[in-house]
């Protein structure tokens, strides 16, 4: 549907435009800001914006190349976005300052982790994960919402099969968690499902604000600053957390974590998008190695990197578990939606 809309909007421009020069000339479908503009604003202003940004006479199946910087998604807009205040500054705290090769987490290690429950033929089941970005919104994958009956979310749980969770070999225990209904499901407007997955990101608005007063309730930080958004993550060590669930499998009721290396863009291209002219790696991250992967962790869960923010180390969510190889922990890396590309959409979407 989105592709048909895009072709209708840009078809009239073919052969009539003198291409402009720029340093970020790419297919319109590879520029999230342009994709968002087309999906949200189907008008002559968008048509004119595309006309003015075309930077090549070569079209890929009718899709033009544009100067991505011509579309409204600049760092200045993000820095001055009125909804930045809705994202808490107290986030991503590192305690003490699908999962393959994973280990059990501590009780309070990732208090922003969310379980998403679904209405199924056999009752409610936890089939996806997410992360709490403020008291009202959960960040997750679009494929976790598409054609799904969501029952609600659970915040603050560690082992969803036990009423009281205790850390092994300690007297540290926790019995509190929150089950909250979902008021709104919001997928990125241009999300495309398999076989070629694009823009796999979504938000859930909760029916009531989550209580953040206890130690096992918290929020994750997002890469909102220019330095975080533009950070080169090649070969960085990232952490993925989840309950060992897939939509067709059940592995662990206990929250697990695994540390995985982030692959370079060139390495990612060797595994994904080899059969298309389009570089689909522009808006994704690849991570994982033999024996360590997220394919048994929750879809929709976070890929996190510990980074220094104002002299304090915090977890920043750079990715969302999207999809990966059929065989978990193989040489093929897992695929994560690159959150940094979608910050403006997140800010445009959330509200008090």
N, C-alpha and C positions, 0 to 999 in steps of 0.2 A: 504493500500500500504506500509506504513512504517513498519507495523508488519511483512509483508511478507519479506521485505528487511532484517529486523532484524533477522528473523529465518534463512534466507539463510546465513547470515554472521556468526552466532554463531553455526549453526547446526553441523559443523565439529568438534567442540570442545567437544561435549558431551561425557563423559566417558573417555577422554584422558588427562584431566587436574587434577593436584593435587591442591586442593583449598588452597589459601593462607589465612592468618588471618589478620584482620583489625578491626577497631572500627566503620567503616561505611559501613558494608556489607548490600547491599540492591538490590532489583531487578533492572536490567539495565534500565528498563522503568521508574523507580522512580528517576533516577539520570539524571538531565537535561544535565550535561556536557557530559555524556555518550551517551544520546539520540542525542545530537547535533553532537557529533563525528561520530556516525553511519550515520546520515542523510547527513552530509556534505562531509565525506571522506569514500567512499565505496571502500576500498583498503586493501591490505594485512597488511599494518601497523595498520589499525584499528582492523583487525582480531587478530593480535598478541597482541595488547593492551588489547583486551577483554580476550584473553587466559591468559595473565599475571595478570589480575585483578580478575579472578573468585575466589570467596571466599566460595562457598558452592557447594556440589554435588546435591543439590535439585534444580530442574528447575520448573518454573511455566509456563505450556503450552509451553515449549521449550525455555523460556526466562531465562537466568542465573542470579544469584546474583553476583554482582561485588563490589569491593572496589571503592566507588565513588571517593575517593581522588586520585585514580590512573589516572583519566582523567583530561585533561588540563583545569582547571577552578579554579585555586588557587587564593587566595587573592593577592599573590605576582604578579601574571600575571596581575591582574586588576590594582594594584597600579602602575605598570610600563607600562600599556597599552598606546600606542601612541595616541589613540583616546580619552583618558580622557580629553585632551585639547579642544575637540570639545563640551564638556558639560560645560556650563557656571557656574562660581562660584557664580554669582549673580542670585539667583534662589529662588523660594519658599518663597518670602518675605511675611511676615504676616503683613497686614496693621495695623498700630498703634503699633507697635513693631513687575433606576425606583425609586422616592423618596416618602417614606411614613413617615409621621410625620415630614416633612421637613419645612424649612422656606426660605423666599426669601433672597438672598445674597445681599451684598452691591455691588455697581458698580465695584469697583476695588479690590474686595476681592480675586478672583481667576483668574488673568489675563492670565493664561496658559490654560484655558479651551477652547476646540475646538469643534465645531459642524462639523460633516461629512455629506455632502449632497450626495444624490443618484439620479440617473436617474431612474424614475419609469414610469409606464403607465400613471400616472396622472401628470407627470412633476417632477421637482426636489423636494425632501423632505429631511428633516434632520431626520435621523433614528439611528444614533449612535453618540457617543462622543469620545473624546480623550484628550490628554494633550500635550502641546508643550514642548519638552525637549531641543531643541535648535532652531535656526532660520529656519532650514531645515527639521526637523523631528518631526512627531507626533506619540506618543505612544498610541496604542489602542488594542482592542481585535481582535484575528484572525477571529472570527466568524463574525465580522463586515466587513471583506474583502472577505470571501469565497463566490464565485459565485455572487458577487455584482458588479453593475456598479456605480462606484464612480464618482460623478460630480466634487467634490472639497471639500475644507474645509473653514470654516469661523472662524476667530480669532478675539477676542475682543468684541463680541456681548453680550448683556445681555438679552434683550427681542427681539427675532428675528422677531416679528410681528410689531415692531414700528421702525421708522427711528431715533427718539431721545429717549434715555433711561434716566429717571430721578429717583433718589432715593426718596422714599416716605417722605413727610414732610421736604424736604430739597430743596435747589436750585442747587444741584449737578446734572449735566446732562452730557451725553456723546453721540456723534453721529457718532463716527468713528468705523469702523471695516474693516477687510480685507477678501476678498474672493480670494483664491489661488487654482490653479489647482494642481493635484497630478501627479508627474512624475513617481513614482514607488510604487507598493504595495508589501510589504515584510512580509510574514507570517513565524512564526517559522517553520522550516522544518518538524518537527514531529507533527504539530498540528493535533488533532483528534476531530471531531465534535461529536454531540450527537448520541446515548444516553450517552456514557461515554466520557466526555469532558476532553481532556488533552492539556496542553501547549497552552492555549488560549491567545496568545500574538502576536502582529504584529507592524510593523512600516510603516508609510507613508512618503515618501520623496516628498517634495514640489517642484513645478516647479521653484519657485524663493524663495529667503530668505524672511521670514516674517520681517516686520518692527517692531523693538522692542523699538522704541524711545518714544512711548506714554505710559501713566500710565496704560491703559487697555490692554497692550501687555506685556507678560512676560513669563518666563519658570519655570517649576517645577523642584525641586531637586530629584535626584535618590539616592538610598542607595548604593553608590559606595565604601564607606570605610568599613573596617572589622567590626567596632563597629555598624554601621547602618545595615549591612547585617545580622549580628548575633544577633541582638536585639530580645529579647523575647517580643512579642507583646500581650501575653495572657492578656485579660481583659483591655487592653489599649483602650482609647477612640480615635476613628478615625473619619474623616470627609469624606463624599461622596458628590460630587456635580454633578449636571446634569440638563437637561431641562425637566425632567419628561417624557421622551420619551421611548417607546419600539419599536421594529420593526413592531408591529401590532397595536400600540395604540398611541394616542396623548393626553397628559394630560396638559402640561404647556409650554408656549412659553418663560417663564422667568426662568433664572438660579436659581435653588434651591440647598439647602444643608441640610444634616442631619448628626447628630453625632450618631455613632453606636459603640457598644463594640466589640472588636475582641475576638472571641471565642478561647479557647485552642484547640490544635490539637486533644486531646482525645475527647473533646466535638464535634468537627467537624466530627470525625469518626462515631459518633453515628447517624449522619444524612446522610453522603455521603460515598459511597464505602462499604456499609455494605454487599453487595451481591457479592463482589469480594475478592479474596485473596490478591490483590495488594492494598497497602496503597496509595490511590490517594491523600490523604491530604498532602503529602510531598511537593507538589509544589503549593499549594493553601492556601488561608486564608479564614476563615469563619467569618462573622461579621453580626451583626444585633440582634434585639430583638423584642418582640411583639410590633407591632405598628410602628417600625422604621426599614426601609429596603431600599435597592437600586433598587428593582425590577421595580420601576417606574422611575428610573433615567436612564440616558443614558448607554447602553452597551458600553464598551470601556473607560468609564470615570475613574478618579483616586480615589483610597482610600488613604487618606492622614493622616499622623500623625505629629503633631507639635513637633519638637525635637530641642535640642540645638546643634548647629554646630559652633564651634569656637566662643563660647560665644554669639551667636546670635540664636534666635529661628527662625526656618524655617519650612515650610511644606515639608516633604519628602514623595514621592509617593511610598508606599509599595505594593499597589494592583491595579488591573485593574478589573472593573466590568465585570464578566463573565456570570454567570447564577444563578438561585436560584429557590425557590419554586413557584408553580403556583399561590398561593395566597400570594400577597404581605403583608409584615409585619406580617407573621405568626410566629409560634415558630421556624420554620426552618430558619436557617441563610442564607444569601446570600453568593455566592461563588466568590472569587476574585483570579485572578492569582497572585502568590507571585513574585513580580518583582525582589526581591533579588536573586532568582535562575537564572535569565536570564541576569544579568549585562554584563557578558562576551559576550554573543550573541549580545546584543545591541551595545557594543563597537566594536565588530568585524564587525558589519553590517553598522554602520554609516560611512560616509565619508564627506570630505569637500565639 
